[in-house]
């Protein structure tokens, strides 16, 4: 699908990291961009920077609010061709020490929030027989890392949901891409930098603009999956050769990435 002046797009988690970079990339191509996030102040600031953008304050874990936000934008903009379900959060800790409220928040925002966004936006695309959905998952969907048990589970749930839905949409004119970034230089872990495990500190990190560029390319080329950087794809070997992946991760990220190798 082309991305340009006739594209009406919504990007969730738009005020930070991958979402902000993607909103900028789409606006640079002339798209009308709905900026969906929780912070009204941050939304206004970003909307002031991007021509043709519209701030939409909503919490994606709230089904009614998300539906109203997405449908309201589509009515004002005249349609919806692109939905980037990017909103997410992470709380990192050993599972035994993770507060139940934080675990449930990740499930509600990362996974249920994705369902809410797609449930609201998909009918608008099906009615016109045209559109594209981007689900921003994570490399953690392919192989969970210590201290990220719940976060990784939510990302795996996104990936499996997106895989099935892409097939369901065959022949409708609506497509879907799953994006699986590796470690990204964003504010996702800014609230807990001091307590992040060693494997996170040692890993290669990419800029959110690299993910945004990959998202735009995925829409243009109708890609099934996107791994950024490309070596994230190697984590998929975990399904058939977990011991090999453990050894590779221990070499690249240190022993804390694979403390138990049997």
Protein Blocks (a to p, Z undefined) as FASTA:
>chain_A
ZZdfklccddehklgcjlmmmmmmmmmnopacddddfblklmmmmmmmmghiacddddfk
lmklmmmmmmmmmmmnopafbdcdfbccdddddfklmcfklmmmmmmmmmmmmmmmmmmm
mmmmmmnopacddddddfklmoccehilmmmmmmmmmmmmmmmmmmmmgonlpacddddd
dddddfklmmmmmmpcfklmmpccddfklmmmmmmmmmmnopabdcddfklmmmmmmmmm
mmlmmmmmmmmnojklmmbgZZ
